[in-house]
Amino acid sequence: MIKTYNENLNETIYREELDNGLTLVILHKEKNINTSAYLAFPYGSLNISQQDSKGKTYKFNPGLAHFLEHKLFENHNGMDVMERFSELSCNVNAFTSYNETVYYFNTAQNEVKEPLELLLDFVQELKITEASVEKEKSIINQELRMYHQMPESRLMYETFQSLYSTNPIKFDIGGSEESVNAITKNELEQCYKLNYHPKNCVMVIVSSLDPELLCEIVRNNQSKKSFEPYIPLLNVDFNEPNEVVSVEKSVSMDIQASKMTYTFKCVPQNLTNLERATLEWELKIYLELLFSSLNPDYELWIKKGIIHDYFGYDVEINKDYWYVMFYGEIENKDQFVNLIDETLKTDISTLLPYIKQLKRRYLSYTYRLLDDQDDYAIHFIRTYFDSLKLEDTINIIENLNADSILKVRSVLDTSNKSVVVIKKGQSGK
C-alpha cells in the first residue's frame, strides 16, 4: 500500500490497486469508533448510452442503474443480505445518483472481516431470474408514483422535463414507468458486466483499524475471484440543443402552497474538471451574495411575501449540462421572476466585502467533512471519479476573490429559461 500523510489536514490515506484493477482507499481515522466501507462505481442514471473503443454502442433504458441496485440487494446465495448485515450489527444501504452507484455499510464492531467480504461478494455477483425482474418492476413503479405525489420531487421532475429534450437528466433517477417496464433480464446482465468490473470501481474504507489488516481482507477476497476482461466505456454525447423544451409549464397538485422553479439553462463549455469545479464555486458565492440575508433587500422580500422559508438556488456545472435554478413557494409567479431578473442586474460592489465571510463559512464546512464518515467518504468518492481531491476544493475556496466573482456574472447566460409551477388545485387539472 502507498501511504500518504497530509500535514495540513492531518489526514493519512492508504491506497492500493489490486491485481484485478480494484482501487482500495483507506481513510485512516485513529479516533473513530465506527468503521464504514463503500463500494462505488462511476455508473449512474445518466449513463444510458455508452460506447467502447471499437465504436460499439450500448443503449440502456432510463432507470436501469437504480433497478440494478435493487436487484443486487435481493438475494445472495439464498441469503437475505440486509438481514445478514443486521445480524452482524451493521447498517447497510446503497444509493444511485446521476453519476454513481454506491453500496456501503457502517458498524461499531471491530470484527469487520465478514461484513467487508459480504459487501464485496453480494455486489460482485448478479444472479437474477426473469420472474424476479418482472416482480421488481411493480415495486419500482410504485416507488416512482410515490415520489410523483411529493410536491418537491414532482417540481424537480417537471423542471428537468422542461429544460432538456435529449439529455437523460430529464428522467427520474428511477426512470419512468414505461422505461422500467421495458427493462429485461438480459439488459441488466449486460449492463452489470460492462459497468461493475473491479477496474471500474473504488472501495473506500473509513476506519481506525489496522490498514494492512483491512487491505489483506480485501486482497484475499478478490484473489479468489475471476472476472472477464475489462471494457473501457465512454458516454455518448446526446447533442442537447441550447433551447429549453418548455418556456413555461404549470401542474396542479393538492398542496397548501404553490411552488415554482425559475431556471436558466446554460451552454456547457469545454473545461477541465478543476475549471468546472472552480466556476461552480464562483457562481455559488455570487448567488449567495445576492440572494441571502447578506443582501439588505432580503428581509424586504420576505416581508412583501415574494419569497418564503422554502427559497433557494442551485448551481450545476457538469460536463454535459449547466444550469442555475431558483426555487420557492410563491403567491405571485411574475413577482418571483421579476425579483430574480432585477436582482441579477444589481451592482454587487457593496456586497464584495462579504466574500471573506462566505469563504470562512464554506472552508469550515469543508474541514468539517473530515469529522463525518459518510460525508467524507462520499465527497472523496465523487472527487476521485472527477480526478480531484479534497485539497482542490479547499484551494478553490481559498483562491476566490472579488475579481473572479465579478467576472462570473458574464458566464450566467439568462437567454434560455424556463418557469415551472406546481400550483394549488386538484391533481391532474
JOVEN-V947438 format. One record per run of one state. SS is the DSSP state (A for helix, B for strand, O for the rest). FROM is the first residue (numbers start at 0). LEN is the number of residues. Records with the same first field share a line. If there is no record, write none. Layout:
SS: FROM-LEN  FROM-LEN
This chain:
O: 0-1  6-4  17-5  28-6  41-7  52-4  59-4  74-1  76-2  79-1  87-2  96-4  107-5  123-6  148-2  163-4  170-6  182-2  195-2  207-3  223-9  235-12  253-5  266-6  290-7  303-7  317-4  329-3  344-4  371-1  385-4  399-2  411-5  424-5
B: 1-5  10-7  22-6  34-7  48-4  56-3  75-1  78-1  89-7  100-7  200-7  232-3  247-6  258-8  310-7  321-8  416-8
A: 63-11  80-7  112-11  129-19  150-13  167-3  176-6  184-11  197-3  210-13  272-18  297-6  332-12  348-23  372-13  389-10  401-10
